[in-house]
Amino acid sequence: MPRITLDKPTPGPSWEAAQRSERKLYLPQQGGLVSVPVFRRDRLPADIWEKAADANGRLRAMYDDFVAEIARRYPGGALLDVACNNGYFPVRAEQLGMRGCAGMDRRSHHWAAIKVLNNITGTSVRFVNQGYSPVTRGAKVGRRYDVVVASAIMCHLPDPLHFLAFLGSIAKEAVFFWGQMVDSDDYLIAYNEPNRFAFTNKQFPYGFDDNTRLSRGLFRRSAELMGFGNIVELPYRDTWLPAQWYAPHKAWLCMRA
């Protein structure tokens, strides 16, 4: 989630970060993400702050380009972001002319942030307090949407094919995916070691929920089988997060053929 930063000691962070006494800032660097302890200008060296502000601006530019492409192709359509965090995608979509947009997240406190953004921007984004369940292989969304967004969420799930099926079942016209893919036309699924973090101890197979990736070939074939065979990849732009970090990622708009 991009943050709006100010020149004052404590910037205006996301609602979630504002509720925490300990905050982490993640900066894309060679080899992955590197964390620093806080997102406060008065607590960070100038060079780190410059990197943080630059990364934040690049993330915002990238997300804005994603939503702009969706809104251009589906003017007036309804968008659902299935792991919305504080609602950047649906709020921006309504600002660009889409209507009836919603954000879905299992954590209820995100609704407070979305209400703040609705009040500021004049949007009317709804909040669906649900999370996709690998056990039931779904979530109670209540309706179908023209476009369903899955941005940086499949990587946290143990059952990517069932998750794709869920997305297809609630998308009338298109599924937008952003995340990592395995660079292969073979049909592959890749995971990190299960339960690799100390705070997780999930029963098999649910512990395989870190850096889950489909191969390019398997993702494309899955989209085709669901009827979303018209796939457009948004090409990388220099204004986005650094090219070396972005390299394994794909931004695919999968539309009904």
Secondary structure, DSSP 8 states (H G I E B T S, - for coil): ---B--SSSS-B--HHHHT-SS--EEEEETTEEEEES---GGGS-HHHHHHHHHHHHHHHHHHHHHHHHHHHHSTT--EEETT-TTTHHHHHHHHTT--S-EEE-S-TTHHHHHHHHHHHH----EEE----BTTTTB----S-EEEEEEES-GGG-S-HHHHHHHHHHHEEEEEEEEEEEES-SS--EE---TT-STT----TTTT--SS-EEEHHHHHHHHHHTT--EEEE----TTSS-HHHHTTEEEEEEE--
